[in-house]
Amino acid sequence: MSILHELTYTTNAVPEERHANYLLEVKNFSLTIERVEKGYTPERLYVIRDFHLKIHHGEIVAIVGASGSGKSLLADAILGIHPKNSMIEGTVNFEKSPLTEKRKKQLRGKDIMLLPQMTNALDPLMKVGKQVQTFIKQKNKQKVLKSIFQKVGLSPTIIKEIPSTLSGGMIRRIFIAMALASEAKLIIADEPTNGLDLEALDELLLQLKILANDHRAIVMITHDIEAALKIADKIAVFYAGETVEIVPRKNFTKKGEKLRHPYTKALWNALPQNGFVPMDSSQPSPSIVIKGCVFSDQCPKATKICRIKKPKLQEISDNEMVRCLYA
């Protein structure tokens, strides 16, 4: 039996008076990279065109999109580690205050923490226990360290190991242990389920849920919509650098009648349990300036106006937004 079946996952109900009290709020966010190709011709890559996101304490929001769509660069940009030849526009607020470049440096690794997708991100020469212990602020660090290792399902004997002796699944648990040991309020998990078998994947998702239950906000960046639907409170659907829909997890049901955007419906219907309806996973090149809807070339309902008029992201409710002229 999947260990996830032992827990009951419910969407966190946010009281009306808390709606404006977002931990992180991102509006009209874009990231453009300028590079010089052969012949010294400058080229602009519109990697993130118009991204929006809102998240509360204790909430899990999954950013779902195809591989290569710029999701990981989004995580880097929030942390302030984006490429030097990039330009960022838009509004990012953390605890109601602008998340400036200076503030990103101050909060990175403290209030805001990244769980990287690369398992070689640890110091290869330092024992893993010592690496986790650097995040512990309480007294009696060894006792706290052993307790954290038990919470993430690691034997205390692992404390004295170096990263090269551990499996990929164990390394990911070390990342979770670091997050638990830290005082981070916002945790960004970048493709955390890559390369995991079903049992290891379920264990990892369980650990993320434990973090959320500890009043941490979790942004889960993934191409795996099935994994996201197991634990996320809401899904932010990312296509060609834009938020095309933000939707509560409960709306992913039956034939997707409660989903509003054609791309979100296509993702849902492409799952094996929903008919395995094939879809073209290619996306517009980031070097192209798009006047209208980024999905218009693939959308079965697109009209002429879709190709010339950019749809705005409409707010349906606090937990639901959609970018479509016909939604």
C-alpha positions in Angstrom: 0.0 0.0 0.0 1.2 3.5 -0.8 2.2 5.3 2.4 0.3 8.4 1.1 -2.9 6.4 1.5 -2.3 6.5 5.3 -2.8 10.3 5.4 -5.9 12.3 4.6 -5.1 15.2 2.4 -7.4 18.1 2.4 -7.1 21.5 0.8 -6.2 24.0 3.5 -9.2 26.3 4.0 -8.1 29.9 4.2 -10.4 32.2 6.2 -11.7 35.3 4.4 -9.8 37.6 6.7 -6.5 36.0 5.7 -6.9 36.3 2.0 -4.6 39.3 1.8 -2.1 37.9 4.2 0.0 36.1 1.6 3.5 34.9 2.5 4.6 35.3 -1.1 2.8 37.2 -3.8 4.1 37.4 -7.4 2.5 39.7 -10.0 3.3 40.3 -13.7 6.7 38.7 -13.2 8.9 38.3 -16.3 12.5 37.3 -16.9 14.3 38.1 -20.1 17.8 36.9 -21.0 19.8 38.8 -23.5 22.6 36.8 -25.3 24.9 37.4 -28.2 25.0 34.7 -30.9 27.6 34.3 -33.7 28.0 37.5 -35.7 27.5 39.5 -32.5 23.7 39.7 -33.1 22.0 40.2 -29.8 19.0 37.9 -29.1 16.4 38.2 -26.4 14.9 35.1 -24.8 11.6 35.7 -23.1 11.9 32.8 -20.6 9.2 34.0 -18.2 6.7 36.2 -19.8 4.0 36.9 -17.2 3.9 34.8 -14.1 1.5 35.2 -11.1 1.4 33.3 -7.8 0.0 33.7 -4.3 0.8 31.4 -1.3 -0.1 31.3 2.4 1.7 29.8 5.3 1.0 26.0 5.5 -0.1 25.8 1.9 1.4 23.7 -0.9 1.2 25.2 -4.4 2.5 23.1 -7.4 3.8 24.9 -10.4 3.2 22.4 -13.2 4.6 22.7 -16.7 6.5 20.9 -19.4 10.3 20.3 -19.0 12.3 23.2 -20.4 9.5 25.7 -19.9 11.5 27.9 -17.5 10.2 26.7 -14.2 13.6 26.2 -12.6 14.7 29.7 -13.7 11.6 30.9 -11.9 12.9 29.4 -8.6 16.3 30.9 -9.1 14.8 34.4 -9.9 12.8 34.3 -6.6 16.0 33.5 -4.8 18.0 36.1 -6.5 20.4 33.7 -8.3 19.3 34.3 -11.9 21.8 34.9 -14.8 23.7 38.2 -14.8 22.6 38.8 -18.4 18.9 38.7 -17.4 16.4 41.4 -16.8 13.6 41.0 -14.3 10.3 42.9 -14.2 7.2 42.7 -12.1 6.3 42.6 -8.4 7.4 40.1 -5.8 6.3 40.6 -2.2 7.4 38.5 0.8 5.4 39.1 4.0 3.9 42.2 2.3 7.3 43.8 1.7 9.0 44.0 -1.7 11.5 41.2 -2.3 14.4 43.4 -3.5 17.7 41.9 -4.6 19.3 43.0 -1.3 16.5 41.4 0.7 16.8 38.2 -1.4 20.4 37.8 -0.3 19.4 38.4 3.4 16.5 35.8 3.3 18.1 33.2 1.1 18.9 30.0 3.1 17.1 31.5 6.1 13.4 32.5 5.6 13.4 31.3 2.0 15.0 27.9 1.2 15.6 25.9 -2.0 15.4 22.1 -2.2 17.5 21.6 -5.4 16.7 19.0 -8.0 20.4 18.1 -8.3 21.5 15.6 -5.7 25.1 16.7 -5.9 24.3 20.1 -4.2 25.7 19.0 -0.9 29.3 19.6 0.2 30.9 16.3 -0.9 33.5 16.3 1.9 31.4 17.3 4.9 29.4 14.7 6.9 25.7 15.1 6.2 24.8 15.4 9.9 27.1 18.4 10.2 25.5 20.0 7.1 22.0 19.6 8.6 23.2 20.8 12.0 24.3 24.2 10.5 20.6 25.1 10.2 19.7 24.2 13.9 19.4 27.2 16.2 18.2 25.4 19.3 20.4 24.2 22.1 21.3 20.5 22.4 21.9 20.3 18.6 22.8 16.6 18.6 19.5 15.6 20.2 17.5 17.8 17.8 19.6 16.4 14.9 18.7 12.8 15.7 15.0 13.7 16.1 15.0 15.3 12.7 16.7 12.3 11.1 14.0 10.1 12.6 11.3 12.3 11.2 12.6 12.0 7.7 13.1 8.2 8.0 16.9 8.2 8.2 18.9 6.1 10.7 21.0 8.2 13.1 24.0 6.3 11.8 23.7 8.3 8.6 24.7 11.4 10.5 28.4 10.5 10.1 28.2 9.6 6.4 29.4 11.8 3.5 27.1 12.4 0.5 28.9 10.0 -1.9 27.9 7.0 0.3 24.1 7.8 0.1 21.5 7.0 -2.5 19.6 9.7 -4.4 16.6 9.1 -2.3 18.6 9.5 0.9 20.1 12.8 -0.4 16.6 14.1 -1.0 15.7 13.3 2.6 18.7 15.2 3.8 17.4 18.2 1.9 14.1 17.8 3.8 16.0 17.4 7.0 17.7 20.7 6.3 14.4 22.4 5.7 13.0 21.0 9.0 16.1 22.1 10.9 15.9 25.6 9.4 13.5 28.4 10.3 12.5 28.8 6.6 9.0 30.1 6.1 9.0 29.5 2.3 10.5 26.3 0.8 10.9 26.0 -3.0 11.2 22.3 -4.1 12.6 22.2 -7.6 11.6 19.0 -9.5 11.8 17.0 -6.2 10.4 13.8 -7.6 12.9 13.3 -10.5 14.3 9.8 -10.9 12.3 8.4 -7.9 10.4 5.1 -8.0 6.8 5.1 -6.8 7.6 4.2 -3.2 10.4 6.8 -2.9 8.2 9.4 -4.6 5.4 8.8 -2.1 7.9 9.1 0.8 9.2 12.4 -0.6 5.7 13.8 -1.0 4.9 12.7 2.6 8.0 14.7 3.8 6.8 17.8 1.9 3.4 17.4 3.5 5.1 17.2 7.0 6.8 20.5 6.2 3.5 22.1 5.2 1.9 20.9 8.4 4.8 22.6 10.2 3.3 25.9 8.9 5.8 26.2 6.1 4.7 27.3 2.6 5.8 24.9 -0.1 6.2 25.8 -3.8 6.6 22.6 -5.7 8.0 23.0 -9.2 7.3 19.9 -11.3 6.4 18.5 -14.7 4.7 15.6 -12.9 1.1 16.6 -12.6 0.1 13.2 -11.0 2.6 13.8 -8.1 1.4 17.4 -7.7 -2.2 16.3 -7.4 -1.4 14.0 -4.5 -0.5 16.8 -2.1 -0.9 20.3 -3.6 -3.7 22.6 -2.3 -3.7 24.3 -5.7 -2.0 24.0 -9.1 -0.4 26.9 -11.0 -0.3 25.8 -14.6 2.7 27.2 -16.4 2.9 27.4 -20.2 5.5 29.2 -22.4 6.5 31.4 -19.4 3.0 32.4 -18.4 0.6 31.4 -15.6 -2.4 30.2 -17.7 -4.5 28.9 -14.8 -4.4 28.6 -11.0 -6.9 26.0 -9.9 -7.7 24.1 -6.6 -6.7 20.5 -6.7 -10.3 19.4 -6.2 -11.2 20.8 -9.7 -9.2 18.0 -11.3 -12.0 15.5 -11.5 -14.0 13.4 -14.0 -13.5 14.7 -17.5 -12.1 18.1 -16.3 -15.3 20.0 -16.6 -14.2 22.3 -13.7 -11.0 23.2 -15.5 -11.2 26.4 -17.5 -8.0 26.6 -19.6 -7.6 24.3 -22.7 -4.0 23.5 -21.8 -4.9 22.5 -18.3 -7.7 20.3 -19.7 -5.2 18.8 -22.2 -2.7 18.0 -19.3 -5.5 16.3 -17.4 -6.8 14.3 -20.3 -3.3 13.1 -21.2 -3.0 11.1 -18.0 -3.5 7.3 -18.5 -6.5 7.2 -16.2 -8.2 9.9 -18.3 -7.9 8.3 -21.7 -4.2 9.1 -22.4 -5.3 11.7 -25.1 -2.1 12.7 -26.8 -1.0 16.3 -26.9 1.8 18.3 -28.6 4.2 19.1 -25.8 6.2 21.6 -27.9 6.0 25.3 -26.8 6.7 28.5 -28.6 10.4 29.5 -28.7 11.4 31.9 -26.0 13.0 34.1 -28.7 9.6 34.8 -30.3 7.6 37.9 -29.3 4.0 36.7 -28.9 1.2 39.2 -29.3 -1.8 37.1 -28.5 -2.4 33.9 -26.5 0.8 31.7 -26.1 -1.4 28.6 -26.5 -3.3 29.8 -29.6 -1.4 27.6 -32.1 -2.3 24.4 -30.3 -5.7 25.4 -28.9 -8.7 23.6 -30.5 -10.9 26.6 -29.6 -8.6 29.4 -30.8 -10.0 32.1 -33.1 -8.3 35.0 -35.0 -8.6 37.3 -32.0 -6.7 34.8 -29.8 -3.6 35.3 -32.0 -3.6 39.1 -31.8 -5.0 39.9 -28.4 -3.2 38.8 -25.2 -5.7 37.5 -22.6 -5.4 38.9 -19.1 -5.3 36.6 -16.1 -8.8 36.8 -14.6 -9.3 36.3 -10.9 -12.2 34.0 -10.3 -11.7 33.6 -6.6 -8.8 33.8 -4.1 -7.7 30.3 -5.2 -8.6 30.4 -8.9 -7.4 32.4 -11.9 -7.4 31.8 -15.6 -5.9 33.4 -18.7 -8.3 32.7 -21.6 -10.6 34.9 -23.7 -13.3 32.2 -23.7 -13.0 30.7 -20.2 
